[in-house]
Amino acid sequence: MAEGATESRSRDGWARTSALLALTFNINRDPKKQRAVSPDAFNPWAEKGKAKAPQQRVPLTVLRDVFVRPDGKPNGGKRRGSRRKRT
């Protein structure tokens, strides 16, 4: 088995195992004393402490510019061909 395939199989196995461990932990925890835990807390392959890229806020007009044509009609939804039976 190739080294990449071995690592991939290990990651997949730990993803499943950590999901079961998180489920077991969250079922048995005291909600008043403890917070819910994600599967990443039990997964040794999970990247911890990695900073997420900051999200950029943009006005909603950007969506209009992307999804609406200049003539005011929505983009997409064009049917190719006819659905009627030809006789």
N, CA, C and O atoms as CSV, one atom per row, in Angstrom:
chain,resi,resn,atom,element,x,y,z
A,1,MET,N,N,0.837,-1.171,0.000
A,1,MET,CA,C,0.000,0.000,0.000
A,1,MET,C,C,0.884,1.237,0.000
A,1,MET,O,O,1.867,1.289,0.740
A,2,ALA,N,N,0.564,2.208,-0.794
A,2,ALA,CA,C,1.360,3.423,-0.883
A,2,ALA,C,C,1.252,4.229,0.409
A,2,ALA,O,O,0.272,4.124,1.147
A,3,GLU,N,N,2.270,5.024,0.661
A,3,GLU,CA,C,2.295,5.797,1.899
A,3,GLU,C,C,1.136,6.785,1.976
A,3,GLU,O,O,0.569,6.970,3.053
A,4,GLY,N,N,0.769,7.418,0.875
A,4,GLY,CA,C,-0.350,8.359,0.850
A,4,GLY,C,C,-1.670,7.669,1.143
A,4,GLY,O,O,-2.533,8.225,1.822
A,5,ALA,N,N,-1.826,6.449,0.627
A,5,ALA,CA,C,-3.054,5.705,0.870
A,5,ALA,C,C,-3.149,5.289,2.332
A,5,ALA,O,O,-4.241,5.261,2.900
A,6,THR,N,N,-2.017,4.968,2.941
A,6,THR,CA,C,-2.007,4.583,4.347
A,6,THR,C,C,-2.419,5.767,5.215
A,6,THR,O,O,-3.212,5.611,6.144
A,7,GLU,N,N,-1.891,6.935,4.919
A,7,GLU,CA,C,-2.253,8.124,5.683
A,7,GLU,C,C,-3.722,8.466,5.498
A,7,GLU,O,O,-4.405,8.833,6.454
A,8,SER,N,N,-4.199,8.347,4.287
A,8,SER,CA,C,-5.599,8.638,4.007
A,8,SER,C,C,-6.521,7.692,4.771
A,8,SER,O,O,-7.544,8.107,5.315
A,9,ARG,N,N,-6.149,6.429,4.803
A,9,ARG,CA,C,-6.955,5.449,5.530
A,9,ARG,C,C,-6.932,5.741,7.032
A,9,ARG,O,O,-7.947,5.594,7.712
A,10,SER,N,N,-5.779,6.151,7.542
A,10,SER,CA,C,-5.664,6.503,8.951
A,10,SER,C,C,-6.523,7.724,9.284
A,10,SER,O,O,-7.214,7.741,10.303
A,11,ARG,N,N,-6.478,8.736,8.428
A,11,ARG,CA,C,-7.298,9.937,8.642
A,11,ARG,C,C,-8.783,9.586,8.641
A,11,ARG,O,O,-9.547,10.071,9.476
A,12,ASP,N,N,-9.179,8.741,7.696
A,12,ASP,CA,C,-10.579,8.347,7.609
A,12,ASP,C,C,-11.005,7.575,8.852
A,12,ASP,O,O,-12.082,7.808,9.401
A,13,GLY,N,N,-10.160,6.664,9.285
A,13,GLY,CA,C,-10.477,5.891,10.490
A,13,GLY,C,C,-10.597,6.767,11.723
A,13,GLY,O,O,-11.498,6.581,12.540
A,14,TRP,N,N,-9.681,7.729,11.856
A,14,TRP,CA,C,-9.740,8.619,13.012
A,14,TRP,C,C,-10.923,9.566,12.933
A,14,TRP,O,O,-11.465,9.957,13.967
A,15,ALA,N,N,-11.338,9.944,11.732
A,15,ALA,CA,C,-12.517,10.800,11.595
A,15,ALA,C,C,-13.754,10.081,12.118
A,15,ALA,O,O,-14.578,10.674,12.814
A,16,ARG,N,N,-13.878,8.811,11.783
A,16,ARG,CA,C,-15.023,8.027,12.271
A,16,ARG,C,C,-14.937,7.798,13.769
A,16,ARG,O,O,-15.923,7.962,14.487
A,17,THR,N,N,-13.761,7.421,14.234
A,17,THR,CA,C,-13.585,7.143,15.659
A,17,THR,C,C,-13.815,8.397,16.491
A,17,THR,O,O,-14.477,8.343,17.527
A,18,SER,N,N,-13.274,9.524,16.044
A,18,SER,CA,C,-13.443,10.755,16.813
A,18,SER,C,C,-14.900,11.208,16.827
A,18,SER,O,O,-15.344,11.809,17.805
A,19,ALA,N,N,-15.655,10.929,15.755
A,19,ALA,CA,C,-17.082,11.257,15.755
A,19,ALA,C,C,-17.819,10.429,16.802
A,19,ALA,O,O,-18.683,10.949,17.508
A,20,LEU,N,N,-17.483,9.148,16.907
A,20,LEU,CA,C,-18.105,8.299,17.923
A,20,LEU,C,C,-17.700,8.722,19.333
A,20,LEU,O,O,-18.531,8.723,20.241
A,21,LEU,N,N,-16.430,9.081,19.523
A,21,LEU,CA,C,-15.977,9.531,20.829
A,21,LEU,C,C,-16.676,10.830,21.237
A,21,LEU,O,O,-17.071,10.980,22.393
A,22,ALA,N,N,-16.830,11.760,20.306
A,22,ALA,CA,C,-17.514,13.015,20.609
A,22,ALA,C,C,-18.978,12.769,20.930
A,22,ALA,O,O,-19.529,13.389,21.839
A,23,LEU,N,N,-19.607,11.872,20.194
A,23,LEU,CA,C,-20.999,11.532,20.459
A,23,LEU,C,C,-21.151,10.948,21.858
A,23,LEU,O,O,-22.049,11.342,22.603
A,24,THR,N,N,-20.289,10.023,22.213
A,24,THR,CA,C,-20.339,9.399,23.530
A,24,THR,C,C,-20.102,10.437,24.627
A,24,THR,O,O,-20.807,10.453,25.635
A,25,PHE,N,N,-19.122,11.290,24.430
A,25,PHE,CA,C,-18.837,12.320,25.407
A,25,PHE,C,C,-20.014,13.263,25.578
A,25,PHE,O,O,-20.402,13.569,26.705
A,26,ASN,N,N,-20.591,13.731,24.468
A,26,ASN,CA,C,-21.679,14.704,24.529
A,26,ASN,C,C,-22.955,14.113,25.112
A,26,ASN,O,O,-23.739,14.835,25.728
A,27,ILE,N,N,-23.177,12.818,24.931
A,27,ILE,CA,C,-24.353,12.174,25.521
A,27,ILE,C,C,-24.220,12.111,27.036
A,27,ILE,O,O,-25.201,12.301,27.755
A,28,ASN,N,N,-23.018,11.846,27.522
A,28,ASN,CA,C,-22.800,11.635,28.954
A,28,ASN,C,C,-22.356,12.880,29.716
A,28,ASN,O,O,-22.090,12.791,30.914
A,29,ARG,N,N,-22.269,14.011,29.075
A,29,ARG,CA,C,-21.796,15.204,29.766
A,29,ARG,C,C,-22.932,15.856,30.552
A,29,ARG,O,O,-24.108,15.613,30.282
A,30,ASP,N,N,-22.567,16.683,31.523
A,30,ASP,CA,C,-23.536,17.472,32.271
A,30,ASP,C,C,-23.661,18.818,31.564
A,30,ASP,O,O,-22.705,19.594,31.573
A,31,PRO,N,N,-24.815,19.124,30.948
A,31,PRO,CA,C,-24.933,20.352,30.155
A,31,PRO,C,C,-24.741,21.629,30.980
A,31,PRO,O,O,-24.421,22.682,30.427
A,32,LYS,N,N,-24.933,21.541,32.277
A,32,LYS,CA,C,-24.763,22.729,33.111
A,32,LYS,C,C,-23.296,23.003,33.426
A,32,LYS,O,O,-22.928,24.137,33.732
A,33,LYS,N,N,-22.460,21.971,33.352
A,33,LYS,CA,C,-21.058,22.118,33.737
A,33,LYS,C,C,-20.086,22.083,32.569
A,33,LYS,O,O,-18.996,22.647,32.655
A,34,GLN,N,N,-20.467,21.427,31.475
A,34,GLN,CA,C,-19.539,21.258,30.368
A,34,GLN,C,C,-20.180,21.682,29.059
A,34,GLN,O,O,-21.396,21.609,28.884
A,35,ARG,N,N,-19.329,22.127,28.143
A,35,ARG,CA,C,-19.782,22.488,26.809
A,35,ARG,C,C,-19.683,21.265,25.898
A,35,ARG,O,O,-18.932,20.328,26.172
A,36,ALA,N,N,-20.443,21.292,24.828
A,36,ALA,CA,C,-20.369,20.210,23.847
A,36,ALA,C,C,-18.993,20.228,23.177
A,36,ALA,O,O,-18.383,21.284,23.010
A,37,VAL,N,N,-18.523,19.055,22.801
A,37,VAL,CA,C,-17.204,18.904,22.198
A,37,VAL,C,C,-17.370,18.454,20.757
A,37,VAL,O,O,-18.227,17.625,20.450
A,38,SER,N,N,-16.545,19.004,19.875
A,38,SER,CA,C,-16.584,18.594,18.469
A,38,SER,C,C,-15.679,17.379,18.271
A,38,SER,O,O,-14.791,17.135,19.087
A,39,PRO,N,N,-15.891,16.622,17.206
A,39,PRO,CA,C,-15.026,15.474,16.939
A,39,PRO,C,C,-13.553,15.847,16.781
A,39,PRO,O,O,-12.679,15.012,17.015
A,40,ASP,N,N,-13.270,17.083,16.388
A,40,ASP,CA,C,-11.871,17.503,16.223
A,40,ASP,C,C,-11.090,17.465,17.537
A,40,ASP,O,O,-9.862,17.374,17.525
A,41,ALA,N,N,-11.789,17.534,18.656
A,41,ALA,CA,C,-11.109,17.482,19.951
A,41,ALA,C,C,-10.480,16.112,20.195
A,41,ALA,O,O,-9.515,16.004,20.952
A,42,PHE,N,N,-11.011,15.067,19.565
A,42,PHE,CA,C,-10.512,13.709,19.753
A,42,PHE,C,C,-9.678,13.207,18.584
A,42,PHE,O,O,-9.102,12.121,18.653
A,43,ASN,N,N,-9.609,13.978,17.525
A,43,ASN,CA,C,-8.939,13.537,16.305
A,43,ASN,C,C,-7.490,14.019,16.284
A,43,ASN,O,O,-7.249,15.226,16.237
A,44,PRO,N,N,-6.520,13.104,16.317
A,44,PRO,CA,C,-5.125,13.542,16.291
A,44,PRO,C,C,-4.704,14.129,14.940
A,44,PRO,O,O,-3.690,14.824,14.864
A,45,TRP,N,N,-5.455,13.865,13.887
A,45,TRP,CA,C,-5.127,14.406,12.568
A,45,TRP,C,C,-5.715,15.810,12.365
A,45,TRP,O,O,-5.328,16.507,11.427
A,46,ALA,N,N,-6.633,16.225,13.225
A,46,ALA,CA,C,-7.268,17.541,13.057
A,46,ALA,C,C,-6.247,18.640,13.300
A,46,ALA,O,O,-5.416,18.552,14.204
A,47,GLU,N,N,-6.326,19.662,12.487
A,47,GLU,CA,C,-5.410,20.793,12.631
A,47,GLU,C,C,-5.971,21.716,13.700
A,47,GLU,O,O,-7.036,22.310,13.526
A,48,LYS,N,N,-5.260,21.830,14.785
A,48,LYS,CA,C,-5.722,22.636,15.903
A,48,LYS,C,C,-5.022,23.992,15.892
A,48,LYS,O,O,-3.840,24.103,15.566
A,49,GLY,N,N,-5.775,25.000,16.251
A,49,GLY,CA,C,-5.201,26.336,16.374
A,49,GLY,C,C,-4.917,27.025,15.056
A,49,GLY,O,O,-4.267,28.070,15.032
A,50,LYS,N,N,-5.388,26.463,13.970
A,50,LYS,CA,C,-5.159,27.094,12.678
A,50,LYS,C,C,-6.114,28.284,12.540
A,50,LYS,O,O,-7.329,28.132,12.670
A,51,ALA,N,N,-5.564,29.446,12.282
A,51,ALA,CA,C,-6.375,30.652,12.181
A,51,ALA,C,C,-7.171,30.632,10.880
A,51,ALA,O,O,-6.652,30.297,9.815
A,52,LYS,N,N,-8.425,30.993,10.995
A,52,LYS,CA,C,-9.268,31.092,9.808
A,52,LYS,C,C,-9.075,32.457,9.172
A,52,LYS,O,O,-8.791,33.443,9.854
A,53,ALA,N,N,-9.230,32.500,7.883
A,53,ALA,CA,C,-9.110,33.770,7.176
A,53,ALA,C,C,-10.292,34.660,7.565
A,53,ALA,O,O,-11.423,34.180,7.649
A,54,PRO,N,N,-10.047,35.937,7.802
A,54,PRO,CA,C,-11.147,36.827,8.172
A,54,PRO,C,C,-12.131,36.960,7.017
A,54,PRO,O,O,-11.742,37.023,5.851
A,55,GLN,N,N,-13.407,37.002,7.363
A,55,GLN,CA,C,-14.424,37.130,6.329
A,55,GLN,C,C,-14.582,38.593,5.971
A,55,GLN,O,O,-14.558,39.474,6.830
A,56,GLN,N,N,-14.741,38.823,4.692
A,56,GLN,CA,C,-14.878,40.181,4.204
A,56,GLN,C,C,-16.359,40.477,4.001
A,56,GLN,O,O,-17.074,39.696,3.372
A,57,ARG,N,N,-16.809,41.587,4.524
A,57,ARG,CA,C,-18.205,41.980,4.355
A,57,ARG,C,C,-18.340,42.780,3.061
A,57,ARG,O,O,-17.569,43.700,2.785
A,58,VAL,N,N,-19.340,42.398,2.286
A,58,VAL,CA,C,-19.608,43.114,1.039
A,58,VAL,C,C,-21.098,43.435,0.992
A,58,VAL,O,O,-21.897,42.724,1.601
A,59,PRO,N,N,-21.482,44.484,0.286
A,59,PRO,CA,C,-22.902,44.828,0.209
A,59,PRO,C,C,-23.676,43.794,-0.616
A,59,PRO,O,O,-23.103,43.099,-1.456
A,60,LEU,N,N,-24.976,43.706,-0.365
A,60,LEU,CA,C,-25.817,42.746,-1.070
A,60,LEU,C,C,-25.956,43.057,-2.556
A,60,LEU,O,O,-26.389,42.202,-3.328
A,61,THR,N,N,-25.601,44.244,-2.955
A,61,THR,CA,C,-25.685,44.580,-4.378
A,61,THR,C,C,-24.739,43.711,-5.207
A,61,THR,O,O,-24.933,43.550,-6.412
A,62,VAL,N,N,-23.723,43.158,-4.563
A,62,VAL,CA,C,-22.803,42.267,-5.270
A,62,VAL,C,C,-23.564,41.044,-5.777
A,62,VAL,O,O,-23.329,40.581,-6.893
A,63,LEU,N,N,-24.477,40.521,-4.953
A,63,LEU,CA,C,-25.285,39.374,-5.389
A,63,LEU,C,C,-26.148,39.737,-6.592
A,63,LEU,O,O,-26.288,38.949,-7.527
A,64,ARG,N,N,-26.724,40.935,-6.558
A,64,ARG,CA,C,-27.540,41.362,-7.693
A,64,ARG,C,C,-26.696,41.437,-8.957
A,64,ARG,O,O,-27.132,41.024,-10.031
A,65,ASP,N,N,-25.490,41.963,-8.821
A,65,ASP,CA,C,-24.614,42.087,-9.983
A,65,ASP,C,C,-24.230,40.721,-10.539
A,65,ASP,O,O,-24.032,40.572,-11.745
A,66,VAL,N,N,-24.123,39.720,-9.661
A,66,VAL,CA,C,-23.705,38.394,-10.098
A,66,VAL,C,C,-24.872,37.619,-10.690
A,66,VAL,O,O,-24.712,36.952,-11.713
A,67,PHE,N,N,-26.054,37.695,-10.059
A,67,PHE,CA,C,-27.147,36.811,-10.431
A,67,PHE,C,C,-28.242,37.438,-11.286
A,67,PHE,O,O,-29.159,36.730,-11.701
A,68,VAL,N,N,-28.181,38.719,-11.560
A,68,VAL,CA,C,-29.212,39.370,-12.369
A,68,VAL,C,C,-28.545,40.026,-13.572
A,68,VAL,O,O,-27.543,40.730,-13.444
A,69,ARG,N,N,-29.122,39.780,-14.733
A,69,ARG,CA,C,-28.592,40.371,-15.956
A,69,ARG,C,C,-28.910,41.866,-15.999
A,69,ARG,O,O,-29.780,42.331,-15.264
A,70,PRO,N,N,-28.220,42.618,-16.847
A,70,PRO,CA,C,-28.476,44.059,-16.928
A,70,PRO,C,C,-29.916,44.402,-17.325
A,70,PRO,O,O,-30.404,45.478,-16.978
A,71,ASP,N,N,-30.609,43.501,-18.050
A,71,ASP,CA,C,-31.984,43.789,-18.451
A,71,ASP,C,C,-32.989,43.479,-17.344
A,71,ASP,O,O,-34.193,43.636,-17.549
A,72,GLY,N,N,-32.519,43.042,-16.177
A,72,GLY,CA,C,-33.407,42.811,-15.042
A,72,GLY,C,C,-33.916,41.398,-14.907
A,72,GLY,O,O,-34.572,41.076,-13.916
A,73,LYS,N,N,-33.634,40.542,-15.874
A,73,LYS,CA,C,-34.084,39.164,-15.800
A,73,LYS,C,C,-33.043,38.324,-15.056
A,73,LYS,O,O,-31.846,38.595,-15.152
A,74,PRO,N,N,-33.494,37.304,-14.312
A,74,PRO,CA,C,-32.527,36.473,-13.596
A,74,PRO,C,C,-31.652,35.669,-14.549
A,74,PRO,O,O,-32.099,35.264,-15.621
A,75,ASN,N,N,-30.414,35.443,-14.155
A,75,ASN,CA,C,-29.507,34.602,-14.937
A,75,ASN,C,C,-29.901,33.148,-14.764
A,75,ASN,O,O,-30.525,32.778,-13.769
A,76,GLY,N,N,-29.542,32.343,-15.718
A,76,GLY,CA,C,-29.781,30.910,-15.608
A,76,GLY,C,C,-31.237,30.571,-15.828
A,76,GLY,O,O,-32.058,31.430,-16.150
A,77,GLY,N,N,-31.533,29.312,-15.649
A,77,GLY,CA,C,-32.901,28.857,-15.786
A,77,GLY,C,C,-33.357,28.693,-17.217
A,77,GLY,O,O,-34.519,28.363,-17.453
A,78,LYS,N,N,-32.480,28.914,-18.178
A,78,LYS,CA,C,-32.870,28.732,-19.570
A,78,LYS,C,C,-32.991,27.254,-19.857
A,78,LYS,O,O,-32.110,26.462,-19.525
A,79,ARG,N,N,-34.073,26.906,-20.467
A,79,ARG,CA,C,-34.258,25.502,-20.839
A,79,ARG,C,C,-33.708,25.295,-22.234
A,79,ARG,O,O,-33.944,26.078,-23.155
A,80,ARG,N,N,-32.986,24.239,-22.347
A,80,ARG,CA,C,-32.442,23.911,-23.655
A,80,ARG,C,C,-33.327,22.833,-24.259
A,80,ARG,O,O,-33.471,21.736,-23.719
A,81,GLY,N,N,-33.903,23.176,-25.373
A,81,GLY,CA,C,-34.789,22.220,-26.029
A,81,GLY,C,C,-36.206,22.320,-25.490
A,81,GLY,O,O,-36.465,22.990,-24.490
A,82,SER,N,N,-37.087,21.660,-26.153
A,82,SER,CA,C,-38.489,21.698,-25.771
A,82,SER,C,C,-38.862,20.451,-24.996
A,82,SER,O,O,-38.313,19.374,-25.227
A,83,ARG,N,N,-39.794,20.605,-24.079
A,83,ARG,CA,C,-40.265,19.450,-23.318
A,83,ARG,C,C,-41.500,18.825,-23.960
A,83,ARG,O,O,-41.943,17.756,-23.539
A,84,ARG,N,N,-42.064,19.488,-24.982
A,84,ARG,CA,C,-43.244,18.941,-25.638
A,84,ARG,C,C,-42.878,17.772,-26.531
A,84,ARG,O,O,-41.810,17.728,-27.141
A,85,LYS,N,N,-43.790,16.842,-26.584
A,85,LYS,CA,C,-43.577,15.717,-27.492
A,85,LYS,C,C,-43.846,16.169,-28.908
A,85,LYS,O,O,-44.814,16.879,-29.180
A,86,ARG,N,N,-43.008,15.762,-29.771
A,86,ARG,CA,C,-43.202,16.079,-31.176
A,86,ARG,C,C,-44.038,14.998,-31.826
A,86,ARG,O,O,-43.793,13.808,-31.626
A,87,THR,N,N,-45.017,15.408,-32.597
A,87,THR,CA,C,-45.872,14.435,-33.281
A,87,THR,C,C,-45.685,14.475,-34.755
A,87,THR,O,O,-46.330,13.718,-35.480
